[in-house]
Amino acid sequence: MLGFRADRLRADMNRLLALLFHQGVLDEQFLQLQQLQDESSPNFVSEVVNIYFQESERLLKNLRALLIERDLTDYKKMGNHLNQLMGSSSSIGANRVRNVCIAFRANSEQNNRAGCLRALEVLEHEYCYLKSKLHELFQIEQQRVLGAGVRYPMQQN
Amino acid sequence: MWILVGLCLQYKAIHLFSSSSLSPSPSIVSLSKTHLINLRISFLSQKSPSSSSSSSSSSAMGSSVAAMGMVPDSKFHVLAVDDSVIDRKLIERLLKTSSYQVTTVDSGSKALEFLGYDPGNGSIPSVSSNHHHHHQEVDVNLVITDYCMPEMTGYDLLKKIKGSTALRNIPVVIMSSENVPARINRCLEEGAEEFFLKPVRLSDVNRLRPHMLKTKLKCDKLERTSEDHPDSSQSQALEQQQPREQEQSQPLLQQISTSLQDQDRIQSVPLLPTPPQEQEQLQLLPPTPPQQSNNKRKAMEDGLSPDRTRPRYNGITTMV
């Protein structure tokens, strides 16, 4: 009975992952992260992703603050933030977020404020979507792990 | 794969020398000795899937190799330098998975501090600069650094390391998220062993071991010869020249895969006198490389990283 549930959870997880790959939200690099997770480092993926969330939110906040500054918009600093966000997104396989950063960076290099504002909207949207999907993924994973833990004692009865 | 090559070489050698009807010819003896060394090196460089099994197997291998006086039993120590928290975590995990001891720092200046860099030591020639108790605070076998860092770039760090007598023998690898051929060229010319494109993968990390082994072999050889030759610092400089010259003066090597090239570089450390016939035979062998062992240096020629089939920028044009 519980085994059936574990299989269903695994299927849910795979389905979600397949969807995210299909949409281009995640790429191959995310799989590389999963491969690095093992018994000696069982929470590797969630640890890295949580650091990514913290860093990204900080950078997004900075980007918005820089763009609100109408008169002395510091496009160079914007570029630096974007490079950081691009790099970390690339490192975890956040493909769509990275691509929006690239377009955003092009706008900042042209000192195109309107373009930057539009890009920031898209970026924030993409980031929110990624975050909610990854949370969903981790929730399923957690349930699966918990389910596996409960199963064994009951089998002894 | 190297074992196969080693066996092929032996097979060919026996064929070549059997016609002369001399047994046992001294060339065969020296040839097989170098093969033995190659075989041992290839055993050491095999990647093990889990850290626990690899430490036991590498110590077993290590003790037999240590008996040959080549590589000590302990793990290789890698210093990773990156200003990004995520990339530091990633490279640390990649290196630990490959059974290396890892230290991470977030800047070039901290890296130099960790290495015990002494800016005043640049011009003073030392007899045995590889002895860690002389100059280095810690024993680091390889430095892997990000290129783009605030204050001190990876390139600056590379220059400082290669400019220091105490540290210049430490192999340095550069990582970058951007494929800029001029940048790659500059780093390689300054003495970087490899240039990895980010995100770095396990297949990239697997390429690090030969560089660390080569340096260890050189170090051990110098330790042995330093008693006989007082001016070993000169021979050390010559030895550093040798692998580079060998690469440039033999264009045929460029056509042969990197794995063979790596083997060549290891062989270029003259543990035994290498007869010219042996090197010719190496070049005659057909390459049998796995697809992913293409040299990352080729990225600058192709304009694309060879083992990346996915486009980096999905149809979005950028002005870079």
Chai-1 contact restraints between the chains, C-beta under 6 A:
chainA,res_idxA,chainB,res_idxB,connection_type,confidence,min_distance_angstrom,max_distance_angstrom,comment,restraint_id
A,Q29,B,P199,contact,1.0,0.0,6.0,A-B,restraint_1
A,Q32,B,R201,contact,1.0,0.0,6.0,A-B,restraint_2
A,L36,B,R93,contact,1.0,0.0,6.0,A-B,restraint_3
A,V48,B,K89,contact,1.0,0.0,6.0,A-B,restraint_4
A,I51,B,V85,contact,1.0,0.0,6.0,A-B,restraint_5
A,I51,B,I86,contact,1.0,0.0,6.0,A-B,restraint_6
A,Y52,B,I86,contact,1.0,0.0,6.0,A-B,restraint_7
A,G87,B,S84,contact,1.0,0.0,6.0,A-B,restraint_8
A,G87,B,S177,contact,1.0,0.0,6.0,A-B,restraint_9
A,S88,B,I86,contact,1.0,0.0,6.0,A-B,restraint_10
A,S90,B,P199,contact,1.0,0.0,6.0,A-B,restraint_11
A,S91,B,I86,contact,1.0,0.0,6.0,A-B,restraint_12
A,S91,B,D87,contact,1.0,0.0,6.0,A-B,restraint_13
A,S91,B,L90,contact,1.0,0.0,6.0,A-B,restraint_14
A,S91,B,P199,contact,1.0,0.0,6.0,A-B,restraint_15
A,N99,B,N314,contact,1.0,0.0,6.0,A-B,restraint_16
A,N99,B,I316,contact,1.0,0.0,6.0,A-B,restraint_17
A,I102,B,Y313,contact,1.0,0.0,6.0,A-B,restraint_18
A,I102,B,I316,contact,1.0,0.0,6.0,A-B,restraint_19
A,I102,B,T318,contact,1.0,0.0,6.0,A-B,restraint_20
A,A103,B,I316,contact,1.0,0.0,6.0,A-B,restraint_21
A,A106,B,T318,contact,1.0,0.0,6.0,A-B,restraint_22
A,A106,B,M319,contact,1.0,0.0,6.0,A-B,restraint_23
A,E109,B,M319,contact,1.0,0.0,6.0,A-B,restraint_24
